[in-house]
Amino acid sequence: MSPVFAHGSLRLYLLSLLSESPRHGYELIQALSERFGGTYSPSAGTIYPRLAKLEEEGLVTKASDGRKTVYAITDAGRAELAEREHELDAIEDEVTDSVRRLADEVRAGVNEAMRSLRADLASAARDANRGAGRTEFHQDSRDARQSANAAAREADAVLNEFRQQLRTDLRSHAARGDLSRDVVSQLKRELATVRTSILEAISRR
């Protein structure tokens, strides 16, 4: 997955949030998720290293609050934020566009794989119908064709249900920012494997 924030943008956004009030690391993660309407939620591995870097640069301080660590902006941090405050609106637009592009890529990959699988199932059903028509023309043949068509319709319904469920799951993970292109590639491979397995099962009948 390409970075959601451009270089240097996340540190600026963290300073902006800390300028509102001191926060725990988890509170910063929640604030970012809420600020972007759930389209982006950074991981702890993204937030804490940047907070540590900001502390090294003297832009934030940290203090213990029981088992939690509270981060607060310093005067130097406020000075940098004031110099770059005009950039914040552009940062929000960049994040929203980045997450939307990833979700579109995942959706396109799922749609392509499901269309291909449905086409293969329909083709297999037609081949079964033609084979039955060449060998027999009595009632058993008609029953076989009807059974094959019913199975194809049922398979299509199963595929549609699977697509909807998986699409919902993927959108949820994309909204949290923890969906990568590697997952999309794996999805394509897995669906191709399923398609091959199903067609082999059909050919053995």
C-alpha positions in Angstrom: 0.0 0.0 0.0 1.4 3.4 -0.9 1.7 5.8 2.0 -1.6 7.5 2.9 0.3 10.6 4.1 2.8 12.3 1.9 6.3 12.8 3.4 6.2 15.1 6.4 2.4 15.4 6.4 1.6 13.0 9.2 4.0 14.9 11.6 2.2 18.1 10.8 -1.2 16.6 11.4 -0.1 15.1 14.8 1.1 18.6 15.8 -2.3 20.0 14.8 -4.1 17.4 17.0 -1.7 18.0 20.0 -2.2 21.8 19.6 -5.9 21.2 20.6 -5.0 19.3 23.7 -2.4 16.8 25.1 -3.3 13.2 24.1 -2.3 9.6 24.6 -1.1 7.7 21.5 -4.3 5.8 21.3 -6.3 9.0 21.5 -4.3 10.4 18.5 -5.2 7.2 16.5 -8.9 7.7 17.4 -8.8 11.4 16.6 -7.3 10.7 13.2 -9.9 8.1 12.4 -12.7 10.4 13.5 -11.3 13.3 11.6 -11.4 11.4 8.3 -14.8 9.9 8.9 -13.4 6.3 9.3 -11.7 6.4 5.9 -8.2 6.2 7.5 -7.0 4.8 10.9 -3.3 4.6 11.4 -1.6 1.7 13.2 0.4 2.1 16.4 3.5 1.3 14.4 2.8 4.3 12.3 2.1 6.8 15.1 4.6 6.0 17.9 7.8 6.3 15.8 6.7 9.7 14.5 5.9 10.8 18.1 9.4 9.7 19.1 10.9 11.7 16.3 8.9 14.8 17.2 10.1 14.4 20.8 13.7 14.2 19.6 13.3 17.4 17.6 11.8 19.2 20.6 8.4 19.7 19.0 6.5 17.6 21.6 7.1 16.3 25.1 5.8 13.2 26.9 4.8 12.5 30.5 3.5 9.4 32.3 -0.1 9.2 33.3 -0.4 5.9 35.1 0.3 3.2 32.5 -0.2 5.6 29.6 2.1 8.3 28.1 0.7 11.7 27.4 2.1 13.8 24.5 1.9 17.6 24.4 3.1 20.2 21.9 5.9 22.5 22.8 6.4 26.2 21.8 8.7 25.0 19.0 6.0 22.6 17.8 3.5 25.4 17.7 5.9 27.6 15.8 6.3 24.9 13.0 2.5 24.4 13.0 1.9 28.1 12.5 4.3 28.2 9.6 2.6 25.3 7.8 -1.0 25.6 9.0 -2.2 26.4 5.4 -1.2 22.8 4.4 -3.7 21.0 6.6 -6.7 21.2 4.3 -4.6 19.8 1.4 -3.4 17.0 3.7 -7.0 15.9 4.4 -7.8 15.9 0.7 -4.7 13.8 0.0 -5.6 11.2 2.6 -9.2 10.8 1.4 -8.1 10.4 -2.2 -5.5 7.8 -1.3 -7.9 5.6 0.7 -10.5 5.9 -2.0 -8.1 4.8 -4.7 -7.1 1.7 -2.7 -10.8 0.8 -2.1 -11.5 1.1 -5.9 -8.5 -1.1 -6.7 -9.7 -3.8 -4.4 -13.3 -3.6 -5.6 -12.2 -3.8 -9.3 -10.1 -6.9 -8.5 -12.9 -8.7 -6.8 -15.4 -7.8 -9.5 -13.1 -9.1 -12.2 -12.4 -12.4 -10.5 -16.1 -13.0 -9.8 -17.2 -12.2 -13.4 -14.6 -14.6 -14.7 -15.7 -17.4 -12.3 -19.4 -16.9 -13.2 -18.6 -17.0 -16.9 -16.7 -20.3 -16.4 -19.6 -21.8 -14.5 -22.1 -20.7 -17.1 -19.9 -22.2 -19.9 -19.6 -25.5 -18.0 -23.4 -25.6 -17.6 -23.9 -25.0 -21.4 -21.4 -27.7 -22.2 -23.3 -30.1 -19.9 -26.5 -29.2 -21.6 -25.1 -29.8 -25.1 -23.6 -33.1 -24.0 -26.9 -34.3 -22.6 -28.7 -33.2 -25.8 -26.4 -35.2 -28.1 -26.8 -38.4 -26.1 -30.4 -38.5 -25.0 -33.6 -36.7 -25.9 -36.0 -38.3 -23.4 -37.1 -37.2 -20.0 -33.8 -38.0 -18.3 -32.0 -35.6 -20.6 -34.5 -32.8 -19.9 -34.1 -33.5 -16.1 -30.3 -33.3 -16.4 -30.5 -30.0 -18.2 -32.9 -28.6 -15.7 -30.7 -29.8 -12.8 -27.6 -28.2 -14.4 -29.4 -24.9 -14.9 -30.7 -24.9 -11.4 -27.2 -25.6 -10.1 -25.8 -22.7 -12.2 -28.4 -20.3 -10.7 -27.6 -21.5 -7.2 -23.9 -21.1 -7.8 -24.5 -17.6 -9.1 -26.4 -16.7 -5.9 -23.6 -18.1 -3.8 -21.1 -16.0 -5.7 -23.1 -12.9 -5.3 -23.5 -13.5 -1.5 -19.7 -14.1 -1.2 -18.9 -11.0 -3.2 -21.1 -8.8 -1.0 -19.7 -10.2 2.2 -16.1 -10.0 1.1 -16.6 -6.5 -0.3 -17.9 -5.3 3.1 -15.0 -6.9 4.9 -12.4 -5.3 2.5 -14.0 -1.9 2.7 -13.9 -2.1 6.5 -10.2 -2.9 6.5 -9.5 -0.2 3.8 -11.2 2.3 6.1 -8.8 1.4 8.9 -5.8 1.7 6.6 -4.7 -1.9 7.1 -5.4 -3.2 3.6 -2.4 -3.6 1.2 -2.0 -4.4 -2.5 -0.4 -7.7 -1.5 -3.9 -8.7 -0.2 -5.4 -7.8 -3.5 -2.8 -10.0 -5.3 -3.4 -12.8 -2.9 -7.2 -12.5 -3.5 -6.7 -12.9 -7.2 -4.5 -15.9 -6.7 -7.0 -17.6 -4.3 -10.0 -16.9 -6.6 -8.0 -18.3 -9.6 -7.3 -21.5 -7.5 -10.9 -21.8 -6.6 -12.0 -21.5 -10.2 -9.6 -24.2 -11.3 -10.7 -26.5 -8.6 -14.4 -26.0 -9.4 -13.9 -26.6 -13.1 -11.9 -29.8 -12.4 -14.7 -31.0 -10.2 -17.2 -30.4 -13.0 -15.0 -32.2 -15.6 -14.8 -35.3 -13.4 -18.6 -35.7 -13.3 
